[in-house]
């Protein structure tokens, strides 16, 4: 496999950022409209109420999937309380564009070396909103970082909230029903608990162990996008908490995973990112999926052609 690596792009001091910005179609406040009329991608600030309202207009989403940078705002670390206050701004903006009955999912980290911030601060903040808590989901990574003096860190947290009474569609994993549990008499017939499920496999609980995290050998990998969420995880959320044709919102597009999930599952998506590079990656990922059916770049990246031409031009000038 040939590796064409990009440095982590969400760092303000990333050496490759100046080389990529000229190839980005959007600047702050600008909008890209899908030529097929299904999706919208923009470059904007999730905490900017006027921008969010202008972008959505009268449209209302039935699902929002938010993956904010963990305790980083524009590349700068904030104290946990300040981070929670910033989150409150985009949570309120999310509330404003959601339907009366809608679901909100928030991916959030827990720094085990700093009292698990900002997870508890954000959970306390959410308790003061109009959203009702439904579940704290843990997605288990198959790979993690470890130490000989602590438990290996292999978890990612996902908070699930609702407003009103949105529908929820039960999902199933690929895990067979191999474990046997308690028995119960139903309608005069004694049945084992796994027999009463509607699927041949088990349902996902609030600990997801069946989804592979994204790394360079996965086709969906978008090099340079740190902490990219697996497409299978986002598709599970979209299938459970929205219906075909409905609108899904994502204020932190990053690698464009929510957009690709909506494209594959017949939903519309409005997504944006404050970083023009991530907004461009999101557009390119959709275009690549439509043109080639591929969900990412595996060990490559979205700007390979431009950077290769730039290197060739520089080499020619040197000669």
ChimeraX commands (.cxc) that place a marker at each C-alpha (Angstrom):
marker #1 position 0.00,0.00,0.00 radius 0.5
marker #1 position 1.32,3.44,-0.95 radius 0.5
marker #1 position 0.93,5.96,1.87 radius 0.5
marker #1 position 0.25,9.62,1.12 radius 0.5
marker #1 position -0.05,11.13,4.55 radius 0.5
marker #1 position -1.38,14.49,5.68 radius 0.5
marker #1 position -0.49,16.05,9.00 radius 0.5
marker #1 position -3.33,16.47,11.48 radius 0.5
marker #1 position -5.43,19.28,9.99 radius 0.5
marker #1 position -7.19,20.58,13.10 radius 0.5
marker #1 position -3.98,22.04,14.48 radius 0.5
marker #1 position -3.47,25.76,13.95 radius 0.5
marker #1 position 0.24,25.11,13.38 radius 0.5
marker #1 position -0.28,22.31,10.84 radius 0.5
marker #1 position 2.42,22.88,8.20 radius 0.5
marker #1 position 0.19,21.77,5.32 radius 0.5
marker #1 position -2.75,24.13,5.98 radius 0.5
marker #1 position -1.40,27.10,3.97 radius 0.5
marker #1 position -0.91,24.82,0.98 radius 0.5
marker #1 position -4.52,23.54,1.11 radius 0.5
marker #1 position -6.47,26.75,1.70 radius 0.5
marker #1 position -6.17,28.01,-1.91 radius 0.5
marker #1 position -8.00,24.89,-3.10 radius 0.5
marker #1 position -11.01,25.40,-0.80 radius 0.5
marker #1 position -14.19,26.60,-2.50 radius 0.5
marker #1 position -15.73,28.19,0.58 radius 0.5
marker #1 position -14.79,31.00,2.90 radius 0.5
marker #1 position -16.50,31.93,6.16 radius 0.5
marker #1 position -20.20,32.56,5.57 radius 0.5
marker #1 position -20.29,30.96,2.11 radius 0.5
marker #1 position -22.52,28.07,1.02 radius 0.5
marker #1 position -22.15,25.21,-1.48 radius 0.5
marker #1 position -25.40,23.91,-2.91 radius 0.5
marker #1 position -25.54,20.30,-4.04 radius 0.5
marker #1 position -26.08,20.19,-7.84 radius 0.5
marker #1 position -28.50,17.31,-7.22 radius 0.5
marker #1 position -30.45,19.45,-4.76 radius 0.5
marker #1 position -30.26,17.08,-1.80 radius 0.5
marker #1 position -27.64,18.55,0.53 radius 0.5
marker #1 position -26.05,21.80,1.64 radius 0.5
marker #1 position -22.45,22.35,2.78 radius 0.5
marker #1 position -21.28,25.65,4.24 radius 0.5
marker #1 position -18.40,27.28,6.06 radius 0.5
marker #1 position -19.57,28.93,9.26 radius 0.5
marker #1 position -19.51,29.19,13.02 radius 0.5
marker #1 position -21.79,26.83,14.95 radius 0.5
marker #1 position -22.15,29.45,17.70 radius 0.5
marker #1 position -23.30,32.18,15.25 radius 0.5
marker #1 position -27.09,32.32,15.62 radius 0.5
marker #1 position -27.62,34.59,12.59 radius 0.5
marker #1 position -25.55,32.33,10.31 radius 0.5
marker #1 position -27.35,29.16,11.42 radius 0.5
marker #1 position -30.79,30.70,10.99 radius 0.5
marker #1 position -29.87,32.06,7.55 radius 0.5
marker #1 position -28.50,28.70,6.45 radius 0.5
marker #1 position -31.55,26.67,7.47 radius 0.5
marker #1 position -34.26,29.23,6.77 radius 0.5
marker #1 position -37.64,27.59,7.32 radius 0.5
marker #1 position -36.24,24.07,7.12 radius 0.5
marker #1 position -36.35,21.97,10.27 radius 0.5
marker #1 position -34.26,18.87,10.97 radius 0.5
marker #1 position -35.55,15.79,12.74 radius 0.5
marker #1 position -32.02,14.74,13.73 radius 0.5
marker #1 position -28.80,16.54,14.64 radius 0.5
marker #1 position -25.49,14.67,14.94 radius 0.5
marker #1 position -22.88,16.92,16.55 radius 0.5
marker #1 position -19.19,16.06,16.90 radius 0.5
marker #1 position -17.56,19.19,18.34 radius 0.5
marker #1 position -13.81,19.45,18.88 radius 0.5
marker #1 position -13.13,18.12,22.37 radius 0.5
marker #1 position -12.26,21.10,24.55 radius 0.5
marker #1 position -10.80,22.91,21.55 radius 0.5
marker #1 position -12.33,26.01,19.97 radius 0.5
marker #1 position -10.46,27.21,16.89 radius 0.5
marker #1 position -7.43,25.25,17.99 radius 0.5
marker #1 position -7.35,26.78,21.48 radius 0.5
marker #1 position -7.94,24.85,24.70 radius 0.5
marker #1 position -10.58,26.34,26.99 radius 0.5
marker #1 position -11.23,25.80,30.69 radius 0.5
marker #1 position -13.99,23.18,30.97 radius 0.5
marker #1 position -16.63,25.68,32.15 radius 0.5
marker #1 position -15.85,28.02,29.24 radius 0.5
marker #1 position -16.03,25.07,26.86 radius 0.5
marker #1 position -19.45,24.12,28.24 radius 0.5
marker #1 position -20.63,27.72,27.75 radius 0.5
marker #1 position -19.48,27.61,24.13 radius 0.5
marker #1 position -21.33,24.31,23.72 radius 0.5
marker #1 position -24.49,25.92,25.10 radius 0.5
marker #1 position -24.37,28.46,22.26 radius 0.5
marker #1 position -24.40,25.84,19.49 radius 0.5
marker #1 position -26.82,23.60,21.40 radius 0.5
marker #1 position -29.28,26.52,21.51 radius 0.5
marker #1 position -28.69,27.07,17.78 radius 0.5
marker #1 position -29.33,23.38,17.19 radius 0.5
marker #1 position -32.58,23.60,19.15 radius 0.5
marker #1 position -33.68,26.51,16.97 radius 0.5
marker #1 position -33.46,24.49,13.73 radius 0.5
marker #1 position -34.88,21.21,15.04 radius 0.5
marker #1 position -38.47,20.10,14.58 radius 0.5
marker #1 position -40.75,19.94,17.60 radius 0.5
marker #1 position -40.02,16.21,17.83 radius 0.5
marker #1 position -36.34,15.57,17.11 radius 0.5
marker #1 position -33.20,13.77,18.29 radius 0.5
marker #1 position -29.81,15.22,19.20 radius 0.5
marker #1 position -26.63,13.14,19.45 radius 0.5
marker #1 position -23.40,14.64,20.78 radius 0.5
marker #1 position -20.01,12.92,20.56 radius 0.5
marker #1 position -17.86,14.04,23.45 radius 0.5
marker #1 position -14.55,13.07,25.00 radius 0.5
marker #1 position -13.62,12.47,28.62 radius 0.5
marker #1 position -10.02,13.30,29.54 radius 0.5
marker #1 position -9.17,10.69,32.14 radius 0.5
marker #1 position -6.08,12.63,33.21 radius 0.5
marker #1 position -8.07,15.81,33.95 radius 0.5
marker #1 position -11.09,14.65,35.92 radius 0.5
marker #1 position -12.85,13.42,32.77 radius 0.5
marker #1 position -13.48,16.92,31.47 radius 0.5
marker #1 position -15.36,18.20,29.55 radius 0.5
marker #1 position -17.93,15.39,29.72 radius 0.5
marker #1 position -19.39,16.20,33.19 radius 0.5
marker #1 position -19.47,19.95,32.51 radius 0.5
marker #1 position -21.34,19.47,29.23 radius 0.5
marker #1 position -23.76,16.99,30.79 radius 0.5
marker #1 position -24.53,19.50,33.55 radius 0.5
marker #1 position -25.02,22.21,30.91 radius 0.5
marker #1 position -27.44,20.00,28.97 radius 0.5
marker #1 position -29.51,19.46,32.11 radius 0.5
marker #1 position -30.37,23.17,31.99 radius 0.5
marker #1 position -31.68,23.02,28.40 radius 0.5
marker #1 position -35.05,21.85,27.15 radius 0.5
marker #1 position -33.62,18.55,25.91 radius 0.5
marker #1 position -34.43,15.31,27.70 radius 0.5
marker #1 position -31.62,12.80,28.23 radius 0.5
marker #1 position -32.17,9.36,26.77 radius 0.5
marker #1 position -28.87,7.48,26.81 radius 0.5
marker #1 position -25.13,7.65,27.40 radius 0.5
marker #1 position -23.62,5.41,24.72 radius 0.5
marker #1 position -20.06,4.13,24.74 radius 0.5
marker #1 position -18.44,3.04,21.51 radius 0.5
marker #1 position -15.54,0.70,22.14 radius 0.5
marker #1 position -12.50,1.15,19.92 radius 0.5
marker #1 position -10.71,-2.01,18.82 radius 0.5
marker #1 position -7.47,-0.07,19.09 radius 0.5
marker #1 position -6.55,2.27,21.89 radius 0.5
marker #1 position -3.73,3.97,23.66 radius 0.5
marker #1 position -2.44,2.40,26.83 radius 0.5
marker #1 position 0.10,2.43,29.57 radius 0.5
marker #1 position 1.51,-0.13,31.93 radius 0.5
marker #1 position 0.11,1.86,34.87 radius 0.5
marker #1 position -3.50,2.40,33.80 radius 0.5
marker #1 position -6.34,0.75,31.90 radius 0.5
marker #1 position -6.10,1.08,28.13 radius 0.5
marker #1 position -8.28,3.92,26.79 radius 0.5
marker #1 position -10.60,2.39,24.20 radius 0.5
marker #1 position -13.88,4.27,24.60 radius 0.5
marker #1 position -15.74,7.13,22.94 radius 0.5
marker #1 position -18.81,8.70,24.52 radius 0.5
marker #1 position -22.02,9.56,22.69 radius 0.5
marker #1 position -24.83,11.49,24.41 radius 0.5
marker #1 position -28.38,10.97,23.14 radius 0.5
marker #1 position -31.08,13.59,23.82 radius 0.5
marker #1 position -34.55,14.30,22.48 radius 0.5
marker #1 position -37.04,17.14,22.29 radius 0.5
marker #1 position -40.65,16.10,22.19 radius 0.5
marker #1 position -41.37,12.49,21.27 radius 0.5
marker #1 position -39.42,11.67,18.12 radius 0.5
marker #1 position -39.72,8.22,16.55 radius 0.5
marker #1 position -37.01,5.64,17.20 radius 0.5
marker #1 position -36.41,2.71,14.88 radius 0.5
marker #1 position -34.90,-0.36,16.55 radius 0.5
marker #1 position -31.62,-1.44,14.97 radius 0.5
marker #1 position -29.77,-4.76,14.99 radius 0.5
marker #1 position -26.09,-5.61,14.99 radius 0.5
marker #1 position -24.31,-8.39,13.15 radius 0.5
marker #1 position -23.72,-10.22,16.44 radius 0.5
marker #1 position -25.55,-13.59,16.57 radius 0.5
marker #1 position -27.77,-14.52,19.49 radius 0.5
marker #1 position -25.40,-16.95,21.14 radius 0.5
marker #1 position -25.86,-16.08,24.82 radius 0.5
marker #1 position -28.75,-17.51,26.77 radius 0.5
marker #1 position -30.50,-15.49,29.43 radius 0.5
marker #1 position -33.65,-15.62,31.54 radius 0.5
marker #1 position -36.91,-17.40,30.64 radius 0.5
marker #1 position -40.41,-15.99,30.75 radius 0.5
marker #1 position -43.89,-17.30,30.04 radius 0.5
marker #1 position -45.59,-15.28,27.30 radius 0.5
marker #1 position -49.09,-16.28,26.15 radius 0.5
marker #1 position -48.77,-19.61,27.91 radius 0.5
marker #1 position -45.49,-20.42,26.17 radius 0.5
marker #1 position -42.19,-20.48,28.03 radius 0.5
marker #1 position -39.56,-18.68,25.96 radius 0.5
marker #1 position -35.94,-17.69,26.37 radius 0.5
marker #1 position -35.34,-13.94,26.19 radius 0.5
marker #1 position -33.43,-14.04,22.89 radius 0.5
marker #1 position -36.38,-15.80,21.21 radius 0.5
marker #1 position -38.58,-12.76,21.79 radius 0.5
marker #1 position -36.44,-10.39,19.74 radius 0.5
marker #1 position -37.58,-9.43,16.24 radius 0.5
marker #1 position -34.21,-10.03,14.60 radius 0.5
marker #1 position -31.86,-12.93,14.12 radius 0.5
marker #1 position -29.04,-10.94,15.75 radius 0.5
marker #1 position -28.85,-8.93,18.96 radius 0.5
marker #1 position -29.86,-5.30,19.26 radius 0.5
marker #1 position -27.19,-2.73,20.07 radius 0.5
marker #1 position -27.30,-1.56,23.66 radius 0.5
marker #1 position -25.61,1.53,25.03 radius 0.5
marker #1 position -22.19,-0.11,24.66 radius 0.5
marker #1 position -21.26,-0.58,21.00 radius 0.5
marker #1 position -18.60,-3.23,20.52 radius 0.5
marker #1 position -19.30,-4.19,16.91 radius 0.5
marker #1 position -18.12,-1.10,15.00 radius 0.5
marker #1 position -14.55,-0.85,13.76 radius 0.5
marker #1 position -12.86,2.49,14.38 radius 0.5
marker #1 position -11.36,4.37,11.43 radius 0.5
marker #1 position -7.68,3.91,10.68 radius 0.5
marker #1 position -5.49,4.04,7.57 radius 0.5
marker #1 position -6.42,0.59,6.26 radius 0.5
marker #1 position -10.14,1.41,6.16 radius 0.5
marker #1 position -11.49,2.62,2.82 radius 0.5
marker #1 position -13.47,5.35,4.59 radius 0.5
marker #1 position -10.33,6.85,6.13 radius 0.5
marker #1 position -9.79,10.55,5.40 radius 0.5
marker #1 position -6.15,11.21,6.18 radius 0.5
marker #1 position -5.56,14.30,8.32 radius 0.5
marker #1 position -9.00,14.14,9.98 radius 0.5
marker #1 position -8.17,13.26,13.58 radius 0.5
marker #1 position -10.79,11.25,15.56 radius 0.5
marker #1 position -12.90,10.57,12.46 radius 0.5
marker #1 position -16.13,8.78,13.39 radius 0.5
marker #1 position -16.94,5.45,11.71 radius 0.5
marker #1 position -19.53,5.58,8.95 radius 0.5
marker #1 position -21.25,2.54,10.48 radius 0.5
marker #1 position -21.80,4.43,13.75 radius 0.5
marker #1 position -23.30,7.48,12.03 radius 0.5
marker #1 position -25.48,5.29,9.81 radius 0.5
marker #1 position -26.79,3.49,12.90 radius 0.5
marker #1 position -27.80,6.85,14.38 radius 0.5
marker #1 position -29.38,8.08,11.14 radius 0.5
marker #1 position -31.38,4.87,10.67 radius 0.5
marker #1 position -32.58,4.84,14.28 radius 0.5
marker #1 position -33.56,8.50,14.59 radius 0.5
marker #1 position -34.69,9.70,11.16 radius 0.5
marker #1 position -36.80,8.56,8.24 radius 0.5
marker #1 position -36.03,8.57,4.51 radius 0.5
marker #1 position -36.36,12.05,3.00 radius 0.5
marker #1 position -36.01,13.86,6.33 radius 0.5
marker #1 position -33.42,16.52,7.10 radius 0.5
marker #1 position -30.32,15.82,9.22 radius 0.5
marker #1 position -28.11,18.58,10.66 radius 0.5
marker #1 position -24.39,18.52,11.48 radius 0.5
marker #1 position -22.63,21.70,12.63 radius 0.5
marker #1 position -19.12,20.18,12.66 radius 0.5
marker #1 position -18.75,18.45,9.31 radius 0.5
marker #1 position -15.07,17.51,9.78 radius 0.5
marker #1 position -14.53,14.49,7.51 radius 0.5
marker #1 position -18.05,14.69,6.03 radius 0.5
marker #1 position -19.25,11.40,7.50 radius 0.5
marker #1 position -22.79,12.55,8.33 radius 0.5
marker #1 position -23.23,13.84,4.79 radius 0.5
marker #1 position -22.06,10.56,3.24 radius 0.5
marker #1 position -24.33,8.59,5.59 radius 0.5
marker #1 position -27.31,10.70,4.53 radius 0.5
marker #1 position -26.43,10.28,0.86 radius 0.5
marker #1 position -26.29,6.50,1.26 radius 0.5
marker #1 position -29.49,6.29,3.32 radius 0.5
marker #1 position -31.76,8.67,1.41 radius 0.5
marker #1 position -31.79,11.61,3.82 radius 0.5
marker #1 position -31.00,15.26,3.16 radius 0.5
marker #1 position -28.18,16.90,5.09 radius 0.5
marker #1 position -27.26,20.46,6.00 radius 0.5
marker #1 position -23.72,20.49,7.35 radius 0.5
marker #1 position -20.99,23.04,7.85 radius 0.5
marker #1 position -17.65,23.63,9.49 radius 0.5
marker #1 position -15.88,26.78,10.58 radius 0.5
marker #1 position -12.72,25.49,8.90 radius 0.5
marker #1 position -12.75,25.90,5.09 radius 0.5
marker #1 position -10.50,22.85,4.73 radius 0.5
marker #1 position -12.99,20.53,6.44 radius 0.5
marker #1 position -15.85,22.08,4.45 radius 0.5
marker #1 position -13.91,21.33,1.26 radius 0.5
marker #1 position -13.12,17.78,2.38 radius 0.5
marker #1 position -16.84,17.25,3.03 radius 0.5
marker #1 position -17.74,18.35,-0.51 radius 0.5
marker #1 position -14.97,16.26,-2.06 radius 0.5
marker #1 position -15.96,13.18,-0.09 radius 0.5
marker #1 position -19.52,13.40,-1.41 radius 0.5
marker #1 position -18.25,13.94,-4.94 radius 0.5
marker #1 position -15.89,10.96,-4.63 radius 0.5
marker #1 position -18.67,8.72,-3.34 radius 0.5
marker #1 position -20.97,9.70,-6.22 radius 0.5
marker #1 position -18.28,9.32,-8.86 radius 0.5
marker #1 position -16.54,6.16,-7.64 radius 0.5
marker #1 position -18.70,4.65,-4.90 radius 0.5
marker #1 position -15.81,4.98,-2.47 radius 0.5
marker #1 position -16.39,6.28,1.05 radius 0.5
marker #1 position -12.93,7.76,1.62 radius 0.5
marker #1 position -9.29,7.75,0.56 radius 0.5
marker #1 position -7.87,4.93,2.72 radius 0.5
marker #1 position -4.14,5.78,2.99 radius 0.5
marker #1 position -4.50,8.75,0.63 radius 0.5
marker #1 position -6.20,12.11,1.05 radius 0.5
marker #1 position -8.53,14.53,-0.78 radius 0.5
marker #1 position -5.83,16.97,-1.97 radius 0.5
marker #1 position -3.41,14.48,-3.51 radius 0.5
marker #1 position -3.72,15.79,-7.07 radius 0.5
marker #1 position -3.21,19.45,-6.19 radius 0.5
marker #1 position -0.23,18.83,-3.93 radius 0.5
marker #1 position 1.35,16.51,-6.45 radius 0.5
marker #1 position 1.04,19.14,-9.21 radius 0.5
marker #1 position 2.46,21.74,-6.86 radius 0.5
marker #1 position 5.45,19.54,-6.10 radius 0.5
marker #1 position 6.04,18.91,-9.79 radius 0.5
marker #1 position 5.86,22.62,-10.52 radius 0.5
marker #1 position 8.32,23.39,-7.73 radius 0.5
marker #1 position 10.65,20.67,-8.98 radius 0.5
marker #1 position 10.53,22.04,-12.53 radius 0.5
marker #1 position 11.33,25.56,-11.29 radius 0.5
marker #1 position 14.30,24.20,-9.32 radius 0.5
marker #1 position 15.71,22.66,-12.46 radius 0.5
marker link #1:1,2 radius 0.2
marker link #1:2,3 radius 0.2
marker link #1:3,4 radius 0.2
marker link #1:4,5 radius 0.2
marker link #1:5,6 radius 0.2
marker link #1:6,7 radius 0.2
marker link #1:7,8 radius 0.2
marker link #1:8,9 radius 0.2
marker link #1:9,10 radius 0.2
marker link #1:10,11 radius 0.2
marker link #1:11,12 radius 0.2
marker link #1:12,13 radius 0.2
marker link #1:13,14 radius 0.2
marker link #1:14,15 radius 0.2
marker link #1:15,16 radius 0.2
marker link #1:16,17 radius 0.2
marker link #1:17,18 radius 0.2
marker link #1:18,19 radius 0.2
marker link #1:19,20 radius 0.2
marker link #1:20,21 radius 0.2
marker link #1:21,22 radius 0.2
marker link #1:22,23 radius 0.2
marker link #1:23,24 radius 0.2
marker link #1:24,25 radius 0.2
marker link #1:25,26 radius 0.2
marker link #1:26,27 radius 0.2
marker link #1:27,28 radius 0.2
marker link #1:28,29 radius 0.2
marker link #1:29,30 radius 0.2
marker link #1:30,31 radius 0.2
marker link #1:31,32 radius 0.2
marker link #1:32,33 radius 0.2
marker link #1:33,34 radius 0.2
marker link #1:34,35 radius 0.2
marker link #1:35,36 radius 0.2
marker link #1:36,37 radius 0.2
marker link #1:37,38 radius 0.2
marker link #1:38,39 radius 0.2
marker link #1:39,40 radius 0.2
marker link #1:40,41 radius 0.2
marker link #1:41,42 radius 0.2
marker link #1:42,43 radius 0.2
marker link #1:43,44 radius 0.2
marker link #1:44,45 radius 0.2
marker link #1:45,46 radius 0.2
marker link #1:46,47 radius 0.2
marker link #1:47,48 radius 0.2
marker link #1:48,49 radius 0.2
marker link #1:49,50 radius 0.2
marker link #1:50,51 radius 0.2
marker link #1:51,52 radius 0.2
marker link #1:52,53 radius 0.2
marker link #1:53,54 radius 0.2
marker link #1:54,55 radius 0.2
marker link #1:55,56 radius 0.2
marker link #1:56,57 radius 0.2
marker link #1:57,58 radius 0.2
marker link #1:58,59 radius 0.2
marker link #1:59,60 radius 0.2
marker link #1:60,61 radius 0.2
marker link #1:61,62 radius 0.2
marker link #1:62,63 radius 0.2
marker link #1:63,64 radius 0.2
marker link #1:64,65 radius 0.2
marker link #1:65,66 radius 0.2
marker link #1:66,67 radius 0.2
marker link #1:67,68 radius 0.2
marker link #1:68,69 radius 0.2
marker link #1:69,70 radius 0.2
marker link #1:70,71 radius 0.2
marker link #1:71,72 radius 0.2
marker link #1:72,73 radius 0.2
marker link #1:73,74 radius 0.2
marker link #1:74,75 radius 0.2
marker link #1:75,76 radius 0.2
marker link #1:76,77 radius 0.2
marker link #1:77,78 radius 0.2
marker link #1:78,79 radius 0.2
marker link #1:79,80 radius 0.2
marker link #1:80,81 radius 0.2
marker link #1:81,82 radius 0.2
marker link #1:82,83 radius 0.2
marker link #1:83,84 radius 0.2
marker link #1:84,85 radius 0.2
marker link #1:85,86 radius 0.2
marker link #1:86,87 radius 0.2
marker link #1:87,88 radius 0.2
marker link #1:88,89 radius 0.2
marker link #1:89,90 radius 0.2
marker link #1:90,91 radius 0.2
marker link #1:91,92 radius 0.2
marker link #1:92,93 radius 0.2
marker link #1:93,94 radius 0.2
marker link #1:94,95 radius 0.2
marker link #1:95,96 radius 0.2
marker link #1:96,97 radius 0.2
marker link #1:97,98 radius 0.2
marker link #1:98,99 radius 0.2
marker link #1:99,100 radius 0.2
marker link #1:100,101 radius 0.2
marker link #1:101,102 radius 0.2
marker link #1:102,103 radius 0.2
marker link #1:103,104 radius 0.2
marker link #1:104,105 radius 0.2
marker link #1:105,106 radius 0.2
marker link #1:106,107 radius 0.2
marker link #1:107,108 radius 0.2
marker link #1:108,109 radius 0.2
marker link #1:109,110 radius 0.2
marker link #1:110,111 radius 0.2
marker link #1:111,112 radius 0.2
marker link #1:112,113 radius 0.2
marker link #1:113,114 radius 0.2
marker link #1:114,115 radius 0.2
marker link #1:115,116 radius 0.2
marker link #1:116,117 radius 0.2
marker link #1:117,118 radius 0.2
marker link #1:118,119 radius 0.2
marker link #1:119,120 radius 0.2
marker link #1:120,121 radius 0.2
marker link #1:121,122 radius 0.2
marker link #1:122,123 radius 0.2
marker link #1:123,124 radius 0.2
marker link #1:124,125 radius 0.2
marker link #1:125,126 radius 0.2
marker link #1:126,127 radius 0.2
marker link #1:127,128 radius 0.2
marker link #1:128,129 radius 0.2
marker link #1:129,130 radius 0.2
marker link #1:130,131 radius 0.2
marker link #1:131,132 radius 0.2
marker link #1:132,133 radius 0.2
marker link #1:133,134 radius 0.2
marker link #1:134,135 radius 0.2
marker link #1:135,136 radius 0.2
marker link #1:136,137 radius 0.2
marker link #1:137,138 radius 0.2
marker link #1:138,139 radius 0.2
marker link #1:139,140 radius 0.2
marker link #1:140,141 radius 0.2
marker link #1:141,142 radius 0.2
marker link #1:142,143 radius 0.2
marker link #1:143,144 radius 0.2
marker link #1:144,145 radius 0.2
marker link #1:145,146 radius 0.2
marker link #1:146,147 radius 0.2
marker link #1:147,148 radius 0.2
marker link #1:148,149 radius 0.2
marker link #1:149,150 radius 0.2
marker link #1:150,151 radius 0.2
marker link #1:151,152 radius 0.2
marker link #1:152,153 radius 0.2
marker link #1:153,154 radius 0.2
marker link #1:154,155 radius 0.2
marker link #1:155,156 radius 0.2
marker link #1:156,157 radius 0.2
marker link #1:157,158 radius 0.2
marker link #1:158,159 radius 0.2
marker link #1:159,160 radius 0.2
marker link #1:160,161 radius 0.2
marker link #1:161,162 radius 0.2
marker link #1:162,163 radius 0.2
marker link #1:163,164 radius 0.2
marker link #1:164,165 radius 0.2
marker link #1:165,166 radius 0.2
marker link #1:166,167 radius 0.2
marker link #1:167,168 radius 0.2
marker link #1:168,169 radius 0.2
marker link #1:169,170 radius 0.2
marker link #1:170,171 radius 0.2
marker link #1:171,172 radius 0.2
marker link #1:172,173 radius 0.2
marker link #1:173,174 radius 0.2
marker link #1:174,175 radius 0.2
marker link #1:175,176 radius 0.2
marker link #1:176,177 radius 0.2
marker link #1:177,178 radius 0.2
marker link #1:178,179 radius 0.2
marker link #1:179,180 radius 0.2
marker link #1:180,181 radius 0.2
marker link #1:181,182 radius 0.2
marker link #1:182,183 radius 0.2
marker link #1:183,184 radius 0.2
marker link #1:184,185 radius 0.2
marker link #1:185,186 radius 0.2
marker link #1:186,187 radius 0.2
marker link #1:187,188 radius 0.2
marker link #1:188,189 radius 0.2
marker link #1:189,190 radius 0.2
marker link #1:190,191 radius 0.2
marker link #1:191,192 radius 0.2
marker link #1:192,193 radius 0.2
marker link #1:193,194 radius 0.2
marker link #1:194,195 radius 0.2
marker link #1:195,196 radius 0.2
marker link #1:196,197 radius 0.2
marker link #1:197,198 radius 0.2
marker link #1:198,199 radius 0.2
marker link #1:199,200 radius 0.2
marker link #1:200,201 radius 0.2
marker link #1:201,202 radius 0.2
marker link #1:202,203 radius 0.2
marker link #1:203,204 radius 0.2
marker link #1:204,205 radius 0.2
marker link #1:205,206 radius 0.2
marker link #1:206,207 radius 0.2
marker link #1:207,208 radius 0.2
marker link #1:208,209 radius 0.2
marker link #1:209,210 radius 0.2
marker link #1:210,211 radius 0.2
marker link #1:211,212 radius 0.2
marker link #1:212,213 radius 0.2
marker link #1:213,214 radius 0.2
marker link #1:214,215 radius 0.2
marker link #1:215,216 radius 0.2
marker link #1:216,217 radius 0.2
marker link #1:217,218 radius 0.2
marker link #1:218,219 radius 0.2
marker link #1:219,220 radius 0.2
marker link #1:220,221 radius 0.2
marker link #1:221,222 radius 0.2
marker link #1:222,223 radius 0.2
marker link #1:223,224 radius 0.2
marker link #1:224,225 radius 0.2
marker link #1:225,226 radius 0.2
marker link #1:226,227 radius 0.2
marker link #1:227,228 radius 0.2
marker link #1:228,229 radius 0.2
marker link #1:229,230 radius 0.2
marker link #1:230,231 radius 0.2
marker link #1:231,232 radius 0.2
marker link #1:232,233 radius 0.2
marker link #1:233,234 radius 0.2
marker link #1:234,235 radius 0.2
marker link #1:235,236 radius 0.2
marker link #1:236,237 radius 0.2
marker link #1:237,238 radius 0.2
marker link #1:238,239 radius 0.2
marker link #1:239,240 radius 0.2
marker link #1:240,241 radius 0.2
marker link #1:241,242 radius 0.2
marker link #1:242,243 radius 0.2
marker link #1:243,244 radius 0.2
marker link #1:244,245 radius 0.2
marker link #1:245,246 radius 0.2
marker link #1:246,247 radius 0.2
marker link #1:247,248 radius 0.2
marker link #1:248,249 radius 0.2
marker link #1:249,250 radius 0.2
marker link #1:250,251 radius 0.2
marker link #1:251,252 radius 0.2
marker link #1:252,253 radius 0.2
marker link #1:253,254 radius 0.2
marker link #1:254,255 radius 0.2
marker link #1:255,256 radius 0.2
marker link #1:256,257 radius 0.2
marker link #1:257,258 radius 0.2
marker link #1:258,259 radius 0.2
marker link #1:259,260 radius 0.2
marker link #1:260,261 radius 0.2
marker link #1:261,262 radius 0.2
marker link #1:262,263 radius 0.2
marker link #1:263,264 radius 0.2
marker link #1:264,265 radius 0.2
marker link #1:265,266 radius 0.2
marker link #1:266,267 radius 0.2
marker link #1:267,268 radius 0.2
marker link #1:268,269 radius 0.2
marker link #1:269,270 radius 0.2
marker link #1:270,271 radius 0.2
marker link #1:271,272 radius 0.2
marker link #1:272,273 radius 0.2
marker link #1:273,274 radius 0.2
marker link #1:274,275 radius 0.2
marker link #1:275,276 radius 0.2
marker link #1:276,277 radius 0.2
marker link #1:277,278 radius 0.2
marker link #1:278,279 radius 0.2
marker link #1:279,280 radius 0.2
marker link #1:280,281 radius 0.2
marker link #1:281,282 radius 0.2
marker link #1:282,283 radius 0.2
marker link #1:283,284 radius 0.2
marker link #1:284,285 radius 0.2
marker link #1:285,286 radius 0.2
marker link #1:286,287 radius 0.2
marker link #1:287,288 radius 0.2
marker link #1:288,289 radius 0.2
marker link #1:289,290 radius 0.2
marker link #1:290,291 radius 0.2
marker link #1:291,292 radius 0.2
marker link #1:292,293 radius 0.2
marker link #1:293,294 radius 0.2
marker link #1:294,295 radius 0.2
marker link #1:295,296 radius 0.2
marker link #1:296,297 radius 0.2
marker link #1:297,298 radius 0.2
marker link #1:298,299 radius 0.2
marker link #1:299,300 radius 0.2
marker link #1:300,301 radius 0.2
marker link #1:301,302 radius 0.2
marker link #1:302,303 radius 0.2
marker link #1:303,304 radius 0.2
marker link #1:304,305 radius 0.2
marker link #1:305,306 radius 0.2
marker link #1:306,307 radius 0.2
marker link #1:307,308 radius 0.2
marker link #1:308,309 radius 0.2
marker link #1:309,310 radius 0.2
marker link #1:310,311 radius 0.2
marker link #1:311,312 radius 0.2
marker link #1:312,313 radius 0.2
marker link #1:313,314 radius 0.2
marker link #1:314,315 radius 0.2
marker link #1:315,316 radius 0.2
marker link #1:316,317 radius 0.2
marker link #1:317,318 radius 0.2
marker link #1:318,319 radius 0.2
view
